[in-house]
Amino acid sequence: MKPSSFAKITGRAYGRRFAVEVPESLADEARSRLPFGWVPDDGPPERRWEAREWGDARWVAANSDVVLAETPTGQEALDWMIGDLELWVAEHAEGMVFVHAGAVAWGGRAILVPGRTLAGKSTLVAALVRAGATYYSDEYAVIGPDGLVRPYARMLSIRPASGGAGLRTPVSDLGGTAGTEPVPLALVAQLRYDAASGWAVEELSAGRNALALIENTIPAQTRPVEVMDHLQAATEGVRGLSGTRGEADEAAERLLSVLDDARAAPEC
């Protein structure tokens, strides 16, 4: 049975209409975590999500009556619900291609760190922000038909050193700011954490650079032509690195130095 005090939120993000129902106790947090840039919309939703109590010490997150997860807390149910909603918007966004990647800007140019959930994107993005980069996203890089990277500046999900669920963290808590304007892509950094190997990277060819993004692009299977057009526009002349990194702060300084060196290099 649904709680008597329930909030229904209807909105639109990237051209997709949705509805979310949660207990009033979770309503403010749900609103703060809806897909970045969402706006209220009273039109008929294409899909509905809800988080609700279901019996003693049990919560359910559902998508149009399909159960996503059963959890012991409302917070965990909310995490499941919002994550599924964000992924649905990423899959079906009108005119934009979503890539699983962290994104920052440095000197007006973007660095993308492609990788799936738990790949360490947020840790590296947080380090880049602490080093002075402008925050664009810790989960989805949004690329338009012009190849420019748009901000998807949701709160970062930073996992504590002891492990466990990520803590939602405003970029201001890191001493940083969020980007507001589209920027051209300059560097793709496909890095995995390896404390033993540390910083050990190789240059990516143009083909491998594009592949690193395609492999992490949400609608790669459902909208392949649009994906290729957007990524081709984004990656033309863009540098790529692949390999391992050590601690995030060191890797951040190295990545920013790569862009500084490229900007200082004389044109041929």
N, C-alpha and C positions, 0 to 999 in steps of 0.2 A: 504494500500500500504506500502511495506517495505521502510525504509529509504534508500537513495542512498548509504550511507556509512555503510556497514554491514560487520561484521566479522564472519567467519565460523571457528569453532574450532573442530577438530576431535581428539579423544583420546581413550585410553583404561585404565580401572581400574578393577582390580581383574578379568581379563579375559573377560570383557564385553566392546564392542566397542560402542561408542556413537558419536553424532555430536551435536554441540550447535551453534546457530546463534543468535547474539545480535548486536545492534548498536555499532559502534566503541567506542562510549562514555562509554559503559559498558564493553568493551572487557577485559580490564586489571583486573577489579574486578571479572568478570566471571572466568577468568583463575585462579585467586587466590583462588576461592571457589569451583572449581571442586573437585570431590571425592579425598580424600587424597591418595597420591601416584600415581595419574594418570600420564600417559605418552602420548606424541603425537603419533598418529597412523593413517596412511593414508588408512587403510583397510576399507571395506564397513561397515558403522555403522549399528548396530542392531536397533537402535532407535534414533530419532532426537528430540531435544528440541529447542524452540526459545522464545525470549521475544521481542515484537515489539510494536511500536506505532500503534494505530488503531483509527483514528479520533481525534477529539479535546479532549485534557485532558483525554485520555484513553489509557491504555496499556493492552496487552494481553500476558499471558504466556500459551504456548501450548506444547503438547507432541504428536508428529506425527499427527498434525492437530486436536487433541482433546484439547479443551480449558480447561486449569486448573483453570484459574482465570482471571477476568477483574479487573484492578487496576487503581488508579489515577496516579501512578508514575512508572517510570522504575525500581526504586529500589525494590519496592514491587513485580513487575513482575519477577525480577531476583530472589528474595527470593523464590517465588513459583517454578520457573523453577529448581533452584539448589536443593531445597528440594525434588522435585519429582525425579530428576536424582539420587540423593544420595540414596533414598529409593529403586529405581529400582536396582541399583548396589548392595545394601544390600540384596535384595531378591534373586538375581541371581549370586552372587559372586562365582567364581570357587574355591572349596577347603576350603572356609572359611565360618564360621557362624557368622552373625552379630546379636548382642543383643542390644536392646535399653537400654543403660546403660552408665553412666559416668564411667571413669576408670582412676586410678592413680596407681603409684608404690611407695612403701615405703620399703626400705631395700631389694630391688630386688624382691618384691612380690606384686601382684596386689590386689587392692580393687575395686570391682565393685559396682556401685550404680544403680540398675535397675529402670526403670521408663520411661513412655512415655513423649512426648513433654509437657512442662509446669509443669512437676512434681518437678522441683527444682533441677534437676541434675547439671546444669551448676553452680548454686550458690554454691552448696556443693563442687563440683570439684574445683572451683576457691578458696574456702576457704582451701581446702586440699593443693592446690599448694602454696598458701601464707604461709601455715604452713611447707612447705619444701618438699612436695611430688612431684614426677616427673609426669608430665602431659602425659596422653595417649589418652583421648578423653572426650568430654562433651556430646556426643550423641550416638555413636556406639562403643561397645566393640567388637573387632574382635578376634574370637577364632579359632585356627587352629586344625587340626586333632590330634595333640599332646597335646591338652588341654591348650596350652600356649596362653596368651593374647598378641596380636600384637598392636602396636600404630596406632591410627587413629587420628593423632594430628592436626586436622583442627583448625582454629581460634575459640575460645570460643564464644558462643552467650550469652552475659550477659545482662539481662534486668535491666534497671535503677529502682531505688526504687520507682519512680513515676509511673512505669508501661510502657507499650508500647513495641515496637519491640526490640528484643535483639540487642545489639551493638557488632559487630564483633571485637574481642579483641585478639591480639597475646599473647601467654603465657608469652612472655618476659615482657609485660606490667604489669604482676602480679609479676614480679621478679622470675619467674620460668623457667624451661627448659622442653623440650619434650623428651619422651623416644624414643629410636631407636631400642631396642632389645626386643624380646619376653620374657615374664616373667610368672612364674607360678601364678595361682590364690590362694589367701590366705583367702579372706574375701568377702562375699556378704552382703551388707548392704541395706536392703529394708526398707527405712525410708521415712516418710512423715512429712512435716513441720506442727507443732502444737505448737504455742507460749504458750498456756495455759498448755499443758501437759509436754512440754519440753522433756528432754531425758528420754524415757520410752521404753525399748526394752526387747525382749525375744530372747532366742536362737532358731534358726531354726533347725529342724531335717534334716537329709540328704535329705529326700524326699521333704520337703518343701523348702529346699535350692535350689534344682534343679528346682522345680516348679516355684520359683520366677524368675529364668532365662528363663525357657521355655515360661512363660506367656509374656515375653518381647522379644522373639526371632523372628526376621523378617520372616525367612522361615520355621517356625514351622509347618505350614500346608502343604507346598509344598515340603519340603525335610525332613520329620520327622525322617527317619533312620539316615541320616547324622547329623541332629541336636542332636539326642540322643547320638550318638557316640562321637561327639565333647564335649558335655556338661558333659557326664559321665567322660571323660578323664580330664576335667577341674575341676570338683567339688569333686573329690575323696579326702576325708579327709579335705575338706575346711570348715571353720567356717561360720555360717550365723547368722545375726541379723535381726529382724523385729520389727517395732514399730514407735514411733514418735521421732522427734528431735525438739530442739528449734533453736536458731540462728546458722547459718552455721559455724561460727568460733569455737564455743564451740563444736559442733558435730564433726568437723574435728579433733580437739585435742583428743576427746574421741576415735575416730576410729583409729587414729595413735597409741594411747596408747594400744588399744586392740591388735594390731600387735606386739608392743614392749613387752607386757606382755606374749604373746604366744611364742615369740622368747626366752624370758628369762626363761620360765618354763622348769624345768629339764625333760629330756626324761625318759619315764618309761622303 
